[in-house]
Amino acid sequence: MAKICAPGKPRILCLHGFRTSAAILETQIRKWPESILEKLDLVFLDARYPSAGKSSVEGIFDPPYYEWFQFQVHQDHTEYQNYEECIAYIEDFMVQNGPFDGLLGFSQGASLCATLPGMQEEGVALTKVPKIKFVIIISGAKAGGAKYTAPKLAANAFAAPIKCPSLHFIGFPEDRGTCSN
């Protein structure tokens, strides 16, 4: 849900991981030190699509669970469904609830955050919102990975160096369900 912008704090749209939710990501992020959180205006968004399968966090976090888009990995390529609709959904939210200074994403949300600045630079996404100033990537990967294809809309997202700063967190806690202090 959107919040009123806090003056002087960077406003960050937070995108959760595959088959999780905004509430789950918020629970994890709220375990960060208060000295960091007090400097940020965080807005958490649920993905548009209900989970189409079992969530890896079932039994750790309560449903509902969501996914930003769906994909199926084949031997030589990845097939994506609802990717363009997902990007439009995020942009619509940003138009209605922004402006946002940056993006934060975990897992599937991180993959989106990594591609959006390049797509915005290319003029194929986020054309109705101010330029993204930075991204925070937590346990993310390039869309399609090293072996498979990226979604068509994001095909050129990494064709040129991205011109916005990025902070990357790699790995996750042992229990995969919580962040430790």
LOMI-664053 format. One line per field, with one value per residue: residue number from 1; residue in three letters; x, y, z of N, C-alpha, C in turn. Coordinates in steps of 0.001 Angstrom, whole numbers, always signed. Last residue first. Layout:
<pts>
n = c(NUM, ...)
res = c(ALA, ...)
n_xx = c(X, ...)
n_yy = c(Y, ...)
n_zz = c(Z, ...)
ca_xx = c(X, ...)
ca_yy = c(Y, ...)
ca_zz = c(Z, ...)
c_xx = c(X, ...)
c_yy = c(Y, ...)
c_zz = c(Z, ...)
</pts>
This chain:
<pts>
n = c(181, 180, 179, 178, 177, 176, 175, 174, 173, 172, 171, 170, 169, 168, 167, 166, 165, 164, 163, 162, 161, 160, 159, 158, 157, 156, 155, 154, 153, 152, 151, 150, 149, 148, 147, 146, 145, 144, 143, 142, 141, 140, 139, 138, 137, 136, 135, 134, 133, 132, 131, 130, 129, 128, 127, 126, 125, 124, 123, 122, 121, 120, 119, 118, 117, 116, 115, 114, 113, 112, 111, 110, 109, 108, 107, 106, 105, 104, 103, 102, 101, 100, 99, 98, 97, 96, 95, 94, 93, 92, 91, 90, 89, 88, 87, 86, 85, 84, 83, 82, 81, 80, 79, 78, 77, 76, 75, 74, 73, 72, 71, 70, 69, 68, 67, 66, 65, 64, 63, 62, 61, 60, 59, 58, 57, 56, 55, 54, 53, 52, 51, 50, 49, 48, 47, 46, 45, 44, 43, 42, 41, 40, 39, 38, 37, 36, 35, 34, 33, 32, 31, 30, 29, 28, 27, 26, 25, 24, 23, 22, 21, 20, 19, 18, 17, 16, 15, 14, 13, 12, 11, 10, 9, 8, 7, 6, 5, 4, 3, 2, 1)
res = c(ASN, SER, CYS, THR, GLY, ARG, ASP, GLU, PRO, PHE, GLY, ILE, PHE, HIS, LEU, SER, PRO, CYS, LYS, ILE, PRO, ALA, ALA, PHE, ALA, ASN, ALA, ALA, LEU, LYS, PRO, ALA, THR, TYR, LYS, ALA, GLY, GLY, ALA, LYS, ALA, GLY, SER, ILE, ILE, ILE, VAL, PHE, LYS, ILE, LYS, PRO, VAL, LYS, THR, LEU, ALA, VAL, GLY, GLU, GLU, GLN, MET, GLY, PRO, LEU, THR, ALA, CYS, LEU, SER, ALA, GLY, GLN, SER, PHE, GLY, LEU, LEU, GLY, ASP, PHE, PRO, GLY, ASN, GLN, VAL, MET, PHE, ASP, GLU, ILE, TYR, ALA, ILE, CYS, GLU, GLU, TYR, ASN, GLN, TYR, GLU, THR, HIS, ASP, GLN, HIS, VAL, GLN, PHE, GLN, PHE, TRP, GLU, TYR, TYR, PRO, PRO, ASP, PHE, ILE, GLY, GLU, VAL, SER, SER, LYS, GLY, ALA, SER, PRO, TYR, ARG, ALA, ASP, LEU, PHE, VAL, LEU, ASP, LEU, LYS, GLU, LEU, ILE, SER, GLU, PRO, TRP, LYS, ARG, ILE, GLN, THR, GLU, LEU, ILE, ALA, ALA, SER, THR, ARG, PHE, GLY, HIS, LEU, CYS, LEU, ILE, ARG, PRO, LYS, GLY, PRO, ALA, CYS, ILE, LYS, ALA, MET)
n_xx = c(+19878, +18662, +15644, +14089, +14096, +16501, +18263, +20711, +20177, +21736, +23349, +24209, +23123, +24202, +23215, +23881, +23282, +22645, +23242, +24418, +25997, +23834, +22286, +20485, +18046, +17256, +15124, +12779, +10835, +11409, +13233, +16351, +17358, +19944, +22459, +22520, +19144, +16681, +17789, +20346, +19274, +19449, +19716, +18650, +19511, +18436, +19108, +18428, +16759, +14744, +13092, +9526, +7225, +6506, +8164, +8664, +10065, +11464, +13671, +16170, +15901, +14104, +15701, +17596, +15943, +14821, +16532, +16699, +14053, +13607, +15314, +14075, +11765, +12942, +15032, +13857, +14550, +13885, +14423, +13995, +12228, +8961, +6170, +3685, +1243, +606, +3054, +3525, +1399, +2116, +4535, +3549, +1932, +3835, +5252, +3215, +2756, +5176, +4937, +3124, +5509, +8353, +10581, +13952, +15874, +16703, +14989, +12997, +11241, +8744, +7195, +5263, +5619, +5437, +3316, +2307, +325, -1476, +129, +2695, +5905, +6458, +4585, +6028, +8125, +7966, +4662, +3275, +1694, +1005, +40, -1612, -115, +954, +2723, +2462, +4896, +5883, +8005, +9964, +12041, +14792, +15899, +15056, +16554, +19057, +18496, +17288, +18562, +16033, +13568, +12093, +12587, +10767, +8288, +8340, +8173, +5581, +3983, +4328, +5246, +6026, +6651, +9670, +9905, +8833, +9936, +9459, +10428, +11387, +12466, +14764, +13645, +12711, +9452, +7818, +4736, +2389, +2299, +478, +833)
n_yy = c(-9657, -11757, -12510, -15650, -17896, -19144, -19946, -18610, -15652, -15341, -13665, -10280, -7147, -4240, -1176, +1090, +4166, +4215, +3504, +458, +22, -1619, -3896, -4649, -4558, -5830, -7481, -6922, -7798, -10590, -11829, -13483, -16914, -18584, -18404, -16507, -15251, -14168, -11229, -11630, -11835, -11245, -10672, -7500, -4374, -1238, +1522, +5004, +6671, +6540, +9426, +9669, +8023, +7028, +5009, +2379, +1123, +1791, +3485, +2873, +3594, +1615, -619, +6, +26, -2738, -4846, -4866, -5157, -7817, -9126, -8489, -9997, -12520, -11296, -8137, -4666, -1280, +1803, +5380, +7515, +8054, +10363, +7713, +6550, +6485, +5755, +3297, +1783, +1763, +302, -2192, -2790, -2924, -5181, -7114, -7143, -8220, -10814, -12889, -15439, -16674, -19289, -19619, -22180, -24798, -26366, -24028, -22795, -20481, -18047, -15156, -12371, -11975, -13665, -14212, -15534, -14664, -17176, -16775, -18280, -20978, -22390, -21412, -20523, -21474, -22164, -23848, -21725, -19256, -16579, -13882, -10996, -8510, -8170, -5586, -3279, -903, +1725, +3593, +5969, +6023, +6428, +4474, +2227, +2677, +2558, +110, -2546, -4791, -5830, -4931, -6847, -8891, -7599, -6885, -9403, -10083, -8106, -8638, -12147, -14906, -15858, -14173, -11170, -7674, -4447, -1166, +2060, +4654, +7881, +9251, +12012, +14608, +13816, +10944, +10584, +8314, +5076, +2283, -1167)
n_zz = c(+11975, +9310, +7749, +7004, +5414, +5014, +6964, +6320, +4299, +1053, -1755, -2058, -2786, -4412, -5622, -8263, -10053, -13578, -16153, -17415, -20560, -22915, -22769, -20882, -22206, -24493, -23619, -22354, -24100, -24141, -21297, -22153, -22508, -20560, -19272, -17282, -16837, -17253, -15794, -13411, -10003, -6419, -3648, -4083, -5169, -5549, -7714, -8516, -10006, -12826, -14045, -13515, -15825, -18239, -18999, -18159, -21231, -23460, -23448, -22573, -19917, -19122, -19402, -17455, -15110, -15138, -14462, -11685, -10920, -11797, -10041, -7645, -7815, -7627, -5184, -4238, -4805, -4913, -6619, -6140, -5977, -7175, -6765, -6932, -7368, -10100, -11273, -10010, -11001, -13714, -13547, -12716, -14955, -17002, -16137, -16370, -19083, -19949, -18767, -19223, -19522, -21304, -21687, -22436, -24178, -24417, -22790, -20882, -18205, -17999, -15894, -14991, -12756, -10014, -7707, -4253, -1598, +1454, +3578, +6120, +6251, +6674, +5293, +2226, +744, -1790, -2900, -5694, -8184, -8921, -6864, -8563, -9970, -9294, -6186, -3777, -2657, -260, +208, +2459, +2876, +5177, +7610, +9269, +8451, +9703, +12383, +12699, +10677, +9410, +9673, +7573, +5620, +6383, +6229, +3505, +2323, +3246, +2067, -641, -1028, -3140, -5706, -5877, -3788, -4076, -4375, -3331, -4076, -2004, -1564, +658, +2601, +2505, +3687, +2713, +1073, +2321, +738, -664, +0)
ca_xx = c(+20437, +19190, +16904, +14228, +12821, +15790, +16907, +20603, +20402, +20612, +23176, +24259, +23276, +23845, +23771, +23201, +24002, +22225, +23786, +23337, +26122, +24783, +23095, +21885, +18182, +18374, +16239, +14019, +10835, +11622, +11962, +15567, +16997, +18658, +22228, +23625, +20415, +17098, +16635, +19957, +20041, +18883, +19626, +18901, +19252, +18990, +18438, +19257, +18052, +15145, +14190, +10897, +7703, +5597, +8256, +8721, +9368, +10440, +12364, +15853, +16875, +13700, +14487, +18000, +16672, +14009, +16247, +17937, +14762, +12885, +15512, +15411, +11648, +12268, +14836, +14391, +13904, +14511, +13752, +14697, +13635, +9900, +7342, +5029, +1722, -443, +2379, +4468, +1508, +849, +4544, +4502, +1355, +2783, +5946, +3862, +1682, +4819, +6039, +2685, +4118, +7780, +9327, +12957, +15316, +17509, +16398, +13152, +12576, +8984, +8193, +5485, +5353, +5403, +4476, +2169, +1607, -1371, -316, +1322, +5084, +7294, +4971, +4869, +8015, +9043, +5667, +3682, +2248, +486, +982, -1529, -605, -408, +2653, +2207, +3832, +5885, +6644, +9777, +10583, +14177, +16371, +14548, +15146, +18931, +19310, +16425, +18737, +17247, +14574, +11908, +13318, +12206, +8686, +8356, +9376, +6741, +4021, +4826, +4317, +5984, +5696, +8774, +10378, +9110, +9321, +10028, +9416, +11831, +11254, +14552, +14002, +14134, +10391, +8496, +6178, +2710, +2391, +1273, +0)
ca_yy = c(-8304, -11537, -11776, -14417, -17283, -18637, -20484, -20077, -16356, -15204, -14711, -11615, -8079, -5658, -1846, -104, +3360, +4544, +4762, +1160, +132, -545, -3682, -4621, -3830, -4892, -8047, -6634, -6390, -9742, -11491, -12559, -15610, -18482, -19395, -16524, -15810, -15232, -11920, -11083, -12319, -11152, -12051, -8474, -5728, -2113, +253, +3921, +7198, +5820, +8475, +10200, +8352, +8021, +6254, +3489, +944, +744, +4048, +2507, +4308, +3016, -529, -133, +1229, -1538, -4573, -4807, -3912, -6692, -9279, -7949, -8543, -12144, -12451, -9406, -5922, -2338, +507, +4146, +7771, +7178, +9801, +8255, +6633, +6810, +6982, +4400, +2029, +2379, +1698, -1454, -2741, -1904, -3888, -6862, -6711, -6859, -9914, -11715, -15036, -15800, -18729, -19437, -20837, -23760, -26735, -25115, -22999, -21909, -18464, -16598, -12937, -10829, -13688, -13628, -15434, -15058, -16654, -17046, -17081, -19953, -22903, -21983, -19981, -22028, -21191, -23881, -22978, -20338, -17675, -14859, -12356, -8578, -8441, -6973, -3571, -2318, +1394, +2331, +5913, +5583, +7306, +5824, +2347, +2678, +3688, +1300, -1594, -4008, -6341, -4231, -5576, -9138, -8256, -5841, -8588, -10902, -8234, -7376, -11014, -14372, -16576, -15122, -12308, -8939, -5547, -2470, +1045, +3436, +7056, +8659, +10593, +14385, +14812, +11567, +10748, +9711, +5938, +3495, +0)
ca_zz = c(+12198, +10648, +7666, +7759, +5739, +3843, +7025, +6294, +5571, +1947, -761, -2658, -1672, -4540, -4456, -7764, -9065, -12214, -15656, -16735, -19099, -22590, -23964, -20468, -20939, -24602, -24384, -21624, -23722, -25326, -21947, -21344, -23049, -21238, -20316, -18244, -16389, -18157, -16374, -14705, -11143, -7759, -4167, -3026, -5653, -4522, -7440, -7986, -9566, -11631, -14176, -13506, -14480, -17644, -19769, -17205, -19955, -23623, -23783, -23953, -20759, -19086, -20216, -18856, -15551, -15369, -15877, -12473, -10588, -12408, -11479, -7929, -7771, -8872, -6053, -3760, -5140, -4147, -6536, -6455, -6283, -6483, -7457, -6902, -5990, -9135, -11694, -9819, -9568, -13292, -13983, -11872, -13608, -17053, -16244, -15079, -18194, -20349, -18433, -18460, -19652, -20289, -22183, -21385, -24002, -25062, -22948, -21846, -18756, -18143, -16869, -14998, -14078, -10925, -8605, -5588, -2292, +53, +2294, +5708, +6144, +7316, +6595, +2917, +2098, -967, -2499, -4286, -7670, -9760, -7104, -7467, -10193, -9834, -7617, -4147, -3623, -660, -210, +1739, +2740, +3925, +6539, +9526, +8080, +8239, +11902, +12681, +11786, +9236, +10616, +8851, +5566, +6319, +7473, +4534, +2126, +3599, +3535, -99, -1001, -1780, -4859, -6542, -4560, -3389, -5111, -2972, -4350, -2671, -1669, -656, +2565, +2702, +3169, +3850, +947, +2044, +1907, -779, +0)
c_xx = c(+21939, +19772, +17389, +15568, +12927, +14500, +16013, +19172, +20144, +20900, +21968, +24175, +23198, +24127, +23274, +23976, +23176, +22980, +23281, +23942, +24971, +24893, +24148, +22830, +19631, +18645, +17460, +15272, +12147, +11714, +12215, +14214, +16215, +18357, +20978, +23318, +21461, +18395, +17103, +18791, +19534, +19806, +18964, +18655, +19625, +18548, +19195, +18419, +18991, +16557, +14535, +11931, +9117, +6057, +7415, +8883, +9574, +9672, +11268, +14498, +16579, +14608, +13979, +16821, +17119, +14804, +15570, +17672, +16032, +13619, +14810, +15727, +12975, +12065, +14155, +14041, +14634, +13790, +14569, +13818, +14334, +11314, +8190, +5048, +3106, +88, +1391, +3846, +2421, +877, +3258, +4507, +2259, +2141, +4922, +4535, +2226, +3737, +5690, +3815, +3886, +6316, +8679, +11746, +14351, +16961, +17246, +14641, +12552, +10334, +8296, +6525, +5625, +5071, +4306, +3437, +1349, +39, -1122, +1050, +3699, +6508, +5875, +5342, +6763, +8988, +6713, +4776, +2620, +1004, +313, -582, -495, -982, +1193, +2181, +3703, +4666, +6693, +8301, +10278, +12658, +15697, +14952, +14604, +17493, +19313, +17188, +17866, +17365, +15924, +12843, +13216, +13002, +10200, +8788, +9460, +8030, +5235, +4954, +5017, +5007, +5824, +7941, +9260, +9559, +9770, +9228, +10063, +10658, +11596, +13346, +13825, +14576, +11840, +9548, +6754, +4227, +2629, +1242, +885)
c_yy = c(-8341, -10143, -11560, -13772, -15964, -17921, -20000, -20573, -17852, -15970, -14450, -12648, -9467, -6412, -3277, -668, +2156, +3647, +5145, +2388, +954, -494, -2594, -4402, -3699, -4125, -7131, -7066, -5987, -8269, -10523, -12359, -14790, -17059, -19146, -17404, -15784, -15891, -12930, -11900, -11625, -11717, -12084, -9871, -6706, -3523, -485, +2662, +6112, +6281, +7843, +9069, +8928, +8479, +7372, +4841, +2182, +477, +3012, +3062, +4086, +3851, +910, -38, +1164, -284, -3221, -4427, -3751, -5379, -8149, -8039, -7865, -10631, -12041, -10487, -7109, -3620, -421, +2927, +6514, +7524, +8921, +9714, +7243, +7095, +7432, +5738, +3223, +2709, +2413, +21, -1936, -1710, -2756, -5488, -6365, -6292, -8458, -10749, -13837, -15523, -17939, -18774, -20818, -22345, -25580, -25386, -24223, -22067, -19974, -16926, -14423, -11255, -12561, -13847, -14953, -14841, -15368, -16521, -17479, -18645, -21951, -22618, -20476, -21511, -21866, -22839, -22832, -21698, -18792, -15990, -13225, -9988, -8621, -7081, -5072, -2609, -7, +2084, +4717, +5652, +7014, +6817, +3759, +2962, +3779, +2510, -347, -3043, -5643, -4752, -4827, -7839, -8471, -6421, -7500, -10098, -9039, -7463, -9767, -13202, -16214, -15895, -13175, -10027, -6875, -3593, -324, +2479, +5858, +7717, +10073, +12938, +14453, +12536, +11483, +9844, +7364, +4293, +1240)
c_zz = c(+12182, +10750, +9086, +7463, +6470, +4171, +5877, +6221, +5426, +3228, +94, -1550, -2272, -3245, -4505, -6575, -8626, -11236, -14277, -16054, -18514, -21067, -23749, -21655, -20487, -23310, -24442, -22380, -23051, -24970, -23097, -22024, -22037, -21680, -21155, -19448, -17484, -17738, -17414, -15253, -12400, -8811, -5539, -3599, -4543, -4879, -6336, -7827, -9041, -11267, -12819, -13555, -14563, -16268, -19165, -17904, -19091, -22328, -23978, -24409, -22240, -19987, -20256, -19804, -17014, -15741, -16108, -13922, -11410, -12165, -12231, -9416, -8073, -8944, -7363, -4771, -4559, -4517, -5660, -6304, -6759, -6922, -6537, -6552, -5844, -7734, -10618, -10210, -9299, -11801, -13569, -12254, -12668, -15683, -16252, -15089, -16805, -19444, -18763, -18081, -18733, -20589, -21044, -22007, -22808, -24912, -23487, -22010, -19657, -18841, -16874, -16071, -13967, -12340, -9615, -6396, -3724, -491, +2506, +4311, +5636, +7380, +7366, +4220, +2839, +468, -1625, -4032, -6216, -9292, -7892, -7859, -8952, -9831, -8025, -5667, -3834, -1527, -801, +1450, +1838, +3994, +5194, +8433, +8248, +7845, +10375, +12143, +11606, +10416, +10435, +9937, +6898, +6385, +7507, +5881, +3189, +3443, +3988, +1415, -486, -1806, -3384, -5523, -5113, -4357, -4519, -3628, -4181, -2843, -2551, -613, +1141, +2664, +3498, +3319, +2156, +2033, +1436, +519, +0)
</pts>
